[in-house]
Amino acid sequence: MRPAAIHIPGGRPRSVEDFMGWSRGQSRQPSIPKAKFFTASGREIKRPAIQGWACLYGQAFFASGRYRVMKAGAFIDTIYDCQSKRMLFDHNDSDVVGGTSSGLEFANSLDGLAFRMPLDRNARAAEIVDAVKSNSRACVSVGVELVENIVRKTTDGVEFDYCLKAKLTEISLVPEGAISGTYSAIVDLDDENPNLWLACRANAFATAKAVANTTARGQRIVDMLARLKA
C-alpha cells in the first residue's frame, strides 16, 4: 500500500531547495523590532547601557531611623558572592527592570560602588532610558542588609552607624537617593572601557556624575516650582 500523500499548504515545492526554503520560513519566528536610542546630539547609541554610582562611601545618610555611613569597601564581599542582585524601580519588588541575570555588574572603588547593565536585550530598556533621561528616576539607591557595623558619635554627640560590611540585595532607580551624589546615565558601550573597575576610576566617570547630579538638581527645582504654581 502506498503511503498517504503529504499535504504542504500553499502548493508543492518545485525542488528540494524550494522545500528547504519553505520549511525554514515556517519555523522562523517574527523578529521583535529592536528599540533605537539616541544621544542629545542625535547620534544613535549602538550598544546602550545604564551605568553610574549605586552608592558612595563616607557620606552620612538617614535610613530606618538611624544616621549611617558606609565604610569604603563595605560591598566587596557581596559583589563576589555569586548571589542574584536585581535592579528595581523605587525599591518595588514587583517592578524588576533587570538584574545580574541580564548583565548587571558591579565594581568597587575608593569612592563607592559602581554599576553597569547592558540594555540591548532588556525588554524594559525603553522605560529605563526614559526614566533616566527625563530625570524622573536618575538617582540610585541600594537595598542592603547590614552584616557588620559599629556605633560611633560625631563631635557634636550625634550617634551613627558606621557600616563595615553590607550585603547588597538590589539597587533601585529613584527620583532622589538617600546618599547625595549617586547617579545613573545612559551610555554607549562602544565608547566605554569594557572593564567597569577601570571605567569608574576614569575622569569621564567623574564628569558624568557631575553633569547628571547638576541636571537632576535642576529638574527637582523645576518640579518644585511647578508644584508651587499649581
TORKOL-4160 file (C-alpha; in steps of 0.2 Angstrom, whole numbers, padded with zeros to 4 digits, m for minus):
230
<pt num="1" X="0000" Y="0000" Z="0000"/>
<pt num="2" X="0007" Y="0017" Z="m0005"/>
<pt num="3" X="0009" Y="0029" Z="0010"/>
<pt num="4" X="m0003" Y="0044" Z="0011"/>
<pt num="5" X="0002" Y="0059" Z="0002"/>
<pt num="6" X="0010" Y="0073" Z="0012"/>
<pt num="7" X="0000" Y="0089" Z="0010"/>
<pt num="8" X="0010" Y="0105" Z="0010"/>
<pt num="9" X="0000" Y="0121" Z="0012"/>
<pt num="10" X="0002" Y="0133" Z="m0002"/>
<pt num="11" X="0006" Y="0120" Z="m0015"/>
<pt num="12" X="0021" Y="0108" Z="m0018"/>
<pt num="13" X="0038" Y="0115" Z="m0019"/>
<pt num="14" X="0046" Y="0113" Z="m0036"/>
<pt num="15" X="0063" Y="0107" Z="m0030"/>
<pt num="16" X="0072" Y="0102" Z="m0014"/>
<pt num="17" X="0079" Y="0120" Z="m0012"/>
<pt num="18" X="0061" Y="0127" Z="m0013"/>
<pt num="19" X="0056" Y="0114" Z="0000"/>
<pt num="20" X="0070" Y="0118" Z="0012"/>
<pt num="21" X="0067" Y="0137" Z="0010"/>
<pt num="22" X="0048" Y="0134" Z="0014"/>
<pt num="23" X="0052" Y="0124" Z="0029"/>
<pt num="24" X="0064" Y="0136" Z="0036"/>
<pt num="25" X="0051" Y="0150" Z="0033"/>
<pt num="26" X="0038" Y="0140" Z="0043"/>
<pt num="27" X="0049" Y="0138" Z="0058"/>
<pt num="28" X="0056" Y="0156" Z="0059"/>
<pt num="29" X="0048" Y="0167" Z="0072"/>
<pt num="30" X="0044" Y="0185" Z="0068"/>
<pt num="31" X="0058" Y="0196" Z="0075"/>
<pt num="32" X="0054" Y="0209" Z="0088"/>
<pt num="33" X="0060" Y="0226" Z="0082"/>
<pt num="34" X="0075" Y="0232" Z="0092"/>
<pt num="35" X="0072" Y="0249" Z="0100"/>
<pt num="36" X="0084" Y="0263" Z="0095"/>
<pt num="37" X="0091" Y="0276" Z="0107"/>
<pt num="38" X="0100" Y="0292" Z="0103"/>
<pt num="39" X="0111" Y="0304" Z="0111"/>
<pt num="40" X="0107" Y="0323" Z="0114"/>
<pt num="41" X="0117" Y="0327" Z="0098"/>
<pt num="42" X="0106" Y="0314" Z="0088"/>
<pt num="43" X="0119" Y="0300" Z="0086"/>
<pt num="44" X="0112" Y="0283" Z="0088"/>
<pt num="45" X="0118" Y="0273" Z="0103"/>
<pt num="46" X="0123" Y="0257" Z="0096"/>
<pt num="47" X="0126" Y="0247" Z="0112"/>
<pt num="48" X="0115" Y="0255" Z="0125"/>
<pt num="49" X="0119" Y="0253" Z="0144"/>
<pt num="50" X="0115" Y="0261" Z="0160"/>
<pt num="51" X="0129" Y="0264" Z="0172"/>
<pt num="52" X="0134" Y="0276" Z="0187"/>
<pt num="53" X="0137" Y="0276" Z="0206"/>
<pt num="54" X="0125" Y="0265" Z="0216"/>
<pt num="55" X="0132" Y="0270" Z="0232"/>
<pt num="56" X="0146" Y="0282" Z="0238"/>
<pt num="57" X="0157" Y="0279" Z="0253"/>
<pt num="58" X="0160" Y="0290" Z="0268"/>
<pt num="59" X="0144" Y="0301" Z="0266"/>
<pt num="60" X="0131" Y="0302" Z="0280"/>
<pt num="61" X="0113" Y="0297" Z="0276"/>
<pt num="62" X="0097" Y="0294" Z="0286"/>
<pt num="63" X="0088" Y="0277" Z="0284"/>
<pt num="64" X="0077" Y="0266" Z="0295"/>
<pt num="65" X="0078" Y="0279" Z="0309"/>
<pt num="66" X="0097" Y="0280" Z="0310"/>
<pt num="67" X="0111" Y="0290" Z="0303"/>
<pt num="68" X="0123" Y="0279" Z="0294"/>
<pt num="69" X="0139" Y="0280" Z="0285"/>
<pt num="70" X="0146" Y="0266" Z="0273"/>
<pt num="71" X="0164" Y="0262" Z="0275"/>
<pt num="72" X="0175" Y="0261" Z="0260"/>
<pt num="73" X="0174" Y="0243" Z="0253"/>
<pt num="74" X="0159" Y="0238" Z="0263"/>
<pt num="75" X="0152" Y="0229" Z="0247"/>
<pt num="76" X="0167" Y="0220" Z="0242"/>
<pt num="77" X="0162" Y="0203" Z="0248"/>
<pt num="78" X="0144" Y="0204" Z="0242"/>
<pt num="79" X="0148" Y="0209" Z="0224"/>
<pt num="80" X="0158" Y="0192" Z="0223"/>
<pt num="81" X="0146" Y="0181" Z="0232"/>
<pt num="82" X="0138" Y="0174" Z="0216"/>
<pt num="83" X="0120" Y="0179" Z="0223"/>
<pt num="84" X="0107" Y="0187" Z="0212"/>
<pt num="85" X="0106" Y="0206" Z="0213"/>
<pt num="86" X="0091" Y="0215" Z="0205"/>
<pt num="87" X="0088" Y="0232" Z="0198"/>
<pt num="88" X="0071" Y="0239" Z="0203"/>
<pt num="89" X="0061" Y="0255" Z="0201"/>
<pt num="90" X="0058" Y="0263" Z="0218"/>
<pt num="91" X="0063" Y="0248" Z="0228"/>
<pt num="92" X="0047" Y="0240" Z="0222"/>
<pt num="93" X="0050" Y="0221" Z="0222"/>
<pt num="94" X="0036" Y="0219" Z="0209"/>
<pt num="95" X="0044" Y="0231" Z="0197"/>
<pt num="96" X="0060" Y="0222" Z="0192"/>
<pt num="97" X="0069" Y="0230" Z="0177"/>
<pt num="98" X="0085" Y="0220" Z="0177"/>
<pt num="99" X="0097" Y="0211" Z="0187"/>
<pt num="100" X="0113" Y="0201" Z="0187"/>
<pt num="101" X="0105" Y="0188" Z="0176"/>
<pt num="102" X="0103" Y="0201" Z="0162"/>
<pt num="103" X="0121" Y="0208" Z="0164"/>
<pt num="104" X="0120" Y="0219" Z="0179"/>
<pt num="105" X="0138" Y="0220" Z="0186"/>
<pt num="106" X="0147" Y="0230" Z="0200"/>
<pt num="107" X="0164" Y="0237" Z="0203"/>
<pt num="108" X="0171" Y="0243" Z="0220"/>
<pt num="109" X="0182" Y="0259" Z="0221"/>
<pt num="110" X="0188" Y="0270" Z="0235"/>
<pt num="111" X="0174" Y="0282" Z="0230"/>
<pt num="112" X="0160" Y="0270" Z="0230"/>
<pt num="113" X="0150" Y="0256" Z="0222"/>
<pt num="114" X="0149" Y="0257" Z="0203"/>
<pt num="115" X="0136" Y="0248" Z="0192"/>
<pt num="116" X="0133" Y="0244" Z="0174"/>
<pt num="117" X="0120" Y="0235" Z="0164"/>
<pt num="118" X="0118" Y="0232" Z="0145"/>
<pt num="119" X="0101" Y="0237" Z="0138"/>
<pt num="120" X="0101" Y="0230" Z="0121"/>
<pt num="121" X="0092" Y="0214" Z="0126"/>
<pt num="122" X="0082" Y="0221" Z="0140"/>
<pt num="123" X="0063" Y="0221" Z="0137"/>
<pt num="124" X="0061" Y="0236" Z="0149"/>
<pt num="125" X="0075" Y="0246" Z="0140"/>
<pt num="126" X="0064" Y="0260" Z="0134"/>
<pt num="127" X="0057" Y="0263" Z="0151"/>
<pt num="128" X="0074" Y="0263" Z="0159"/>
<pt num="129" X="0081" Y="0276" Z="0146"/>
<pt num="130" X="0065" Y="0287" Z="0148"/>
<pt num="131" X="0067" Y="0287" Z="0167"/>
<pt num="132" X="0085" Y="0292" Z="0167"/>
<pt num="133" X="0084" Y="0305" Z="0153"/>
<pt num="134" X="0068" Y="0313" Z="0159"/>
<pt num="135" X="0076" Y="0314" Z="0177"/>
<pt num="136" X="0061" Y="0306" Z="0184"/>
<pt num="137" X="0072" Y="0292" Z="0191"/>
<pt num="138" X="0090" Y="0297" Z="0188"/>
<pt num="139" X="0097" Y="0294" Z="0205"/>
<pt num="140" X="0101" Y="0277" Z="0213"/>
<pt num="141" X="0098" Y="0269" Z="0229"/>
<pt num="142" X="0104" Y="0252" Z="0237"/>
<pt num="143" X="0094" Y="0239" Z="0246"/>
<pt num="144" X="0106" Y="0231" Z="0259"/>
<pt num="145" X="0106" Y="0220" Z="0274"/>
<pt num="146" X="0119" Y="0226" Z="0287"/>
<pt num="147" X="0131" Y="0212" Z="0291"/>
<pt num="148" X="0144" Y="0222" Z="0302"/>
<pt num="149" X="0143" Y="0239" Z="0309"/>
<pt num="150" X="0149" Y="0249" Z="0324"/>
<pt num="151" X="0141" Y="0263" Z="0333"/>
<pt num="152" X="0150" Y="0280" Z="0333"/>
<pt num="153" X="0147" Y="0298" Z="0338"/>
<pt num="154" X="0151" Y="0314" Z="0330"/>
<pt num="155" X="0160" Y="0328" Z="0339"/>
<pt num="156" X="0143" Y="0335" Z="0342"/>
<pt num="157" X="0137" Y="0319" Z="0351"/>
<pt num="158" X="0126" Y="0313" Z="0336"/>
<pt num="159" X="0126" Y="0294" Z="0336"/>
<pt num="160" X="0128" Y="0285" Z="0319"/>
<pt num="161" X="0131" Y="0268" Z="0312"/>
<pt num="162" X="0147" Y="0265" Z="0304"/>
<pt num="163" X="0144" Y="0251" Z="0292"/>
<pt num="164" X="0159" Y="0240" Z="0289"/>
<pt num="165" X="0151" Y="0226" Z="0279"/>
<pt num="166" X="0134" Y="0225" Z="0270"/>
<pt num="167" X="0125" Y="0213" Z="0259"/>
<pt num="168" X="0118" Y="0220" Z="0243"/>
<pt num="169" X="0101" Y="0213" Z="0238"/>
<pt num="170" X="0096" Y="0226" Z="0225"/>
<pt num="171" X="0098" Y="0243" Z="0218"/>
<pt num="172" X="0084" Y="0255" Z="0213"/>
<pt num="173" X="0082" Y="0269" Z="0201"/>
<pt num="174" X="0074" Y="0283" Z="0211"/>
<pt num="175" X="0069" Y="0302" Z="0210"/>
<pt num="176" X="0082" Y="0306" Z="0224"/>
<pt num="177" X="0093" Y="0294" Z="0234"/>
<pt num="178" X="0097" Y="0294" Z="0252"/>
<pt num="179" X="0115" Y="0297" Z="0248"/>
<pt num="180" X="0119" Y="0313" Z="0239"/>
<pt num="181" X="0129" Y="0311" Z="0223"/>
<pt num="182" X="0123" Y="0294" Z="0216"/>
<pt num="183" X="0118" Y="0294" Z="0198"/>
<pt num="184" X="0114" Y="0284" Z="0183"/>
<pt num="185" X="0117" Y="0288" Z="0164"/>
<pt num="186" X="0113" Y="0280" Z="0148"/>
<pt num="187" X="0130" Y="0277" Z="0138"/>
<pt num="188" X="0135" Y="0268" Z="0123"/>
<pt num="189" X="0147" Y="0253" Z="0127"/>
<pt num="190" X="0156" Y="0256" Z="0111"/>
<pt num="191" X="0163" Y="0272" Z="0120"/>
<pt num="192" X="0166" Y="0265" Z="0137"/>
<pt num="193" X="0180" Y="0255" Z="0144"/>
<pt num="194" X="0174" Y="0237" Z="0144"/>
<pt num="195" X="0182" Y="0234" Z="0162"/>
<pt num="196" X="0170" Y="0243" Z="0174"/>
<pt num="197" X="0183" Y="0243" Z="0188"/>
<pt num="198" X="0194" Y="0254" Z="0176"/>
<pt num="199" X="0180" Y="0264" Z="0169"/>
<pt num="200" X="0174" Y="0270" Z="0186"/>
<pt num="201" X="0191" Y="0277" Z="0190"/>
<pt num="202" X="0192" Y="0287" Z="0174"/>
<pt num="203" X="0189" Y="0306" Z="0174"/>
<pt num="204" X="0175" Y="0303" Z="0162"/>
<pt num="205" X="0165" Y="0294" Z="0175"/>
<pt num="206" X="0168" Y="0308" Z="0187"/>
<pt num="207" X="0162" Y="0321" Z="0174"/>
<pt num="208" X="0147" Y="0311" Z="0170"/>
<pt num="209" X="0142" Y="0311" Z="0189"/>
<pt num="210" X="0144" Y="0330" Z="0190"/>
<pt num="211" X="0133" Y="0333" Z="0174"/>
<pt num="212" X="0120" Y="0320" Z="0180"/>
<pt num="213" X="0119" Y="0327" Z="0198"/>
<pt num="214" X="0118" Y="0345" Z="0191"/>
<pt num="215" X="0104" Y="0340" Z="0179"/>
<pt num="216" X="0094" Y="0331" Z="0192"/>
<pt num="217" X="0095" Y="0345" Z="0205"/>
<pt num="218" X="0089" Y="0357" Z="0191"/>
<pt num="219" X="0075" Y="0346" Z="0187"/>
<pt num="220" X="0069" Y="0345" Z="0205"/>
<pt num="221" X="0069" Y="0364" Z="0206"/>
<pt num="222" X="0059" Y="0365" Z="0191"/>
<pt num="223" X="0047" Y="0352" Z="0198"/>
<pt num="224" X="0046" Y="0361" Z="0214"/>
<pt num="225" X="0042" Y="0377" Z="0206"/>
<pt num="226" X="0028" Y="0369" Z="0196"/>
<pt num="227" X="0020" Y="0362" Z="0211"/>
<pt num="228" X="0020" Y="0379" Z="0220"/>
<pt num="229" X="0012" Y="0387" Z="0205"/>
<pt num="230" X="m0002" Y="0373" Z="0204"/>
